[in-house]
Amino acid sequence: MHKDLKLHNYDYHLPKELIATYPITPKEDAKLLIYERKKDKITHTYFGKLPEFLPPCAIFFNDTKVIKARIFGTKTSGAKIELFLHQAYTEFEFLVQIKGRVKAGEILSFEKNLQAEILELLKDGRRKVRFKQNHTFLDSTKLYELLNLIGHIPLPPYIKRKDELSDESDYQSIFAKNLGAVAAPTASLHFSQEMLNLLKQKHEIYYLTLHIGAGTFKNVECENLKEHIMHTESFFIDDKAAKLIKSKTPILGVGTTTTRSIEYFFRTGIQSGTCDLFLHPFNKPLRQNYLLTNFHLPKSTLIMLVSSFIGREKTLELYKIAIEKRYRFYSYGDAMLIL
């Protein structure tokens, strides 16, 4: 088996102090590592300098909006419970993760008279539930409205603190509008309105939607990457964005989720549905030219996606340099631009 297909070859050691627990302010002060493939050149700069380095291209963002997907309640016994919404399953059924033991048929109670009925315990550890308020079952729209009142921003598991009021804006892109994600498209968090206005002077801006699921944090468990079953996430690409993707215009994808959506559409011609594309060195991008992204977890599908652009060895080399230069990693961390 080729070494680029072996899971353990995507591992690296990250000092804990380099895991960013809060974002840099102002946003433009975040570090930016730029790698130019044709020149094999590395530049260390700051995010505020991004426009100076971008070649002519269209820029794509993911405009998904993060749900307040974490809620705290009680079992009928009075025991406390924590529920993390993953995604809708049918109109009135949802897949969730629950901290604490539960059984099928059990009713959990939360604020605002919200209740969750456990319908099924799935083998992967998730639970299938339906939500009701005052005896009325809730669909996604009504549930998300209620969660906005009683829920908490679902910070990633590697941020070892409780969510704070500042996270309601920090963990949301400035253009987030379509509710449905349980994790932020983190490369987009670097953009202020001033930066966006500046980019619009020279670049066409496009949006698509991919609702990031909890599967983005799921560990790859098989040593052979070709055996990994990629998680699915719902997405939508409008006609204007689809037309641009079909053109020859160079594209910068902001973030891994934007990239996966663009590449999935380019391969299938499907503009909405569920995306399960897994990019890695043996499944390289076919359409997207440039990538802006954060620094990702070891052995994750995200670091494998970066490797699909520049190769595994170069990716790990850049990560090693970023660690030496004290870049901040993960969701609230610094950024890397691949040209």
Protein Blocks (a to p, Z undefined) as FASTA:
>chain_A
ZZklpmklmgccddfklpcfbdcddfklpccddddfklopacdddfklmmmmpccddddd
dfbdcddfbccdddfkopacddddfbdfblmbccdddeddddehiacddehhiacddfbd
cfkopacddddeehiacdfklmmmmmmmmmccdddfklgcdddfklmmmmpcfkbcbghi
abdcfklmmpcfklmmmmmmmpccddddddddfklmpccfbfblklpccddddddddfkl
mmmmmmmbdcddedjklmmmmmmmmmnopabdcdfbdcdfklccfkbmbdcdddddehia
klmmmmmmnojklmmmmmmmmmmnopaehjllccdddZZ
